[in-house]
């Protein structure tokens, strides 16, 4: 730790290697004095988004085109772009990503893969065999179609896949028919991630339906890794696809405190928590293979034991059987000056999640864990 630069909190003056220079605020000040430090939070996100020519905040023009796909509910004025960067208002019509054309890339990933849910899903464990899995154990010989959507509805300063921002404003070209055709005889599942699939969920839903129609009579699971910010009507459609196909929905619950979530991700987490709660009935109806999975990235200095405790208690109140993964952090994007998650931090959070009554909790990315701070 001695070689690492020590940043200071611009509000209280505290110095610590667990304060990111990009945010310039400590956890205590974000929680305790949120309204006072909000201008500093907004400054951090403005700087992060200016690097990629993305709007600083979701546009709220009194006159403009309304988008309802995600929590941001952008109202985009003439000649401007929505928060995710995908769509512009040109002559009072949206131009950019549609339900037919998406800003997306994809690749094949051999099963079992490093999916957030690999420790409980059919591809990694054979859960749900023979209805939803090809093997009683890991599905060796099969593969996942990994579909990466090049945009996001949040602005996480610690983003682990931040490079998508270079492509978010580019022309959307991938037709749903083209993407559905990528499903071959050895494809056991499709996983939509990113970025995040939320801003392009109509494209993913249409692709899924085409792929399932093409593969009738055999297993093809539809899965999602998402921040959960989509419109509830679109969430229901995605949920039905996963529930009926044996797939899962993996929510990244980034923080419990709304103030901290806004500081780290730029956007409120209210919709995410509401949507997660909406899926609890599906999770109770199909526990094998698990329908709903949660994860939290243990960002040093910010996502502490208190945050994990509150998240875990929330999950347990819905069902103690919902799997929850705590993921080790690797310094990325604007928070590249933070250390990796320490083993002590991870183990304390793991114990706290279990203490809240969750039956299935694990540490992920343990190879990234570092020494104690």
KAZIUR-V591193 format. One record per backbone hydrogen bond with DSSP energy under -0.5 kcal/mol. CO is the residue of the C=O (numbers start at 1). NH is the residue of the N-H. If there is no record, write none. Layout:
CO | NH
CO | NH
This chain:
1 | 4
5 | 7
7 | 16
9 | 13
14 | 9
16 | 7
16 | 19
18 | 20
20 | 24
24 | 10
26 | 30
27 | 31
28 | 32
29 | 33
33 | 37
34 | 38
37 | 40
37 | 41
38 | 42
39 | 43
40 | 44
41 | 45
42 | 46
43 | 47
44 | 48
45 | 49
46 | 50
47 | 51
49 | 52
49 | 54
50 | 53
59 | 75
65 | 76
69 | 231
70 | 73
74 | 67
74 | 76
75 | 61
75 | 77
76 | 65
77 | 80
80 | 89
82 | 85
86 | 97
87 | 82
88 | 90
88 | 95
89 | 79
89 | 91
90 | 93
93 | 90
95 | 88
100 | 176
101 | 98
102 | 104
102 | 173
102 | 174
103 | 150
105 | 148
107 | 146
109 | 144
111 | 141
115 | 118
117 | 120
117 | 121
120 | 290
121 | 124
121 | 125
121 | 126
121 | 127
122 | 126
123 | 139
126 | 129
128 | 131
128 | 132
128 | 133
138 | 140
139 | 142
142 | 111
143 | 188
143 | 189
144 | 109
144 | 146
145 | 147
145 | 191
146 | 107
146 | 148
147 | 149
147 | 193
148 | 105
149 | 151
149 | 195
151 | 196
156 | 159
157 | 334
157 | 335
159 | 162
161 | 164
162 | 165
163 | 166
164 | 167
164 | 168
167 | 170
171 | 173
173 | 175
174 | 102
175 | 179
176 | 180
177 | 181
178 | 182
179 | 182
180 | 183
182 | 184
184 | 187
186 | 143
186 | 188
188 | 221
189 | 145
190 | 223
191 | 147
191 | 193
192 | 225
193 | 149
195 | 194
197 | 200
198 | 201
200 | 203
200 | 204
201 | 205
202 | 206
203 | 207
204 | 208
205 | 209
206 | 210
207 | 211
208 | 212
209 | 213
210 | 214
211 | 215
213 | 216
215 | 218
221 | 190
221 | 223
223 | 192
224 | 250
225 | 197
226 | 252
229 | 71
231 | 234
231 | 235
232 | 236
233 | 237
234 | 238
235 | 239
236 | 240
237 | 241
238 | 242
239 | 243
240 | 244
241 | 245
242 | 246
242 | 247
248 | 224
248 | 250
249 | 251
249 | 293
250 | 226
251 | 253
251 | 295
252 | 254
257 | 261
258 | 262
259 | 263
260 | 264
261 | 265
262 | 266
264 | 157
265 | 155
269 | 273
270 | 274
271 | 275
272 | 276
273 | 277
274 | 278
275 | 279
276 | 279
277 | 280
279 | 283
280 | 284
281 | 285
282 | 286
286 | 291
291 | 249
292 | 323
293 | 251
294 | 325
295 | 253
296 | 298
296 | 327
297 | 299
298 | 300
298 | 329
299 | 302
299 | 303
302 | 304
304 | 308
305 | 309
306 | 310
307 | 311
308 | 312
309 | 313
310 | 314
311 | 315
312 | 316
313 | 317
314 | 318
315 | 318
315 | 319
319 | 322
320 | 359
320 | 360
323 | 294
324 | 362
325 | 296
325 | 327
326 | 364
327 | 298
329 | 341
332 | 335
333 | 336
335 | 338
341 | 370
342 | 346
343 | 347
344 | 348
345 | 349
346 | 350
347 | 351
348 | 352
349 | 353
350 | 354
351 | 355
352 | 356
353 | 358
354 | 357
359 | 361
360 | 324
362 | 326
364 | 328
365 | 368
366 | 369
370 | 343
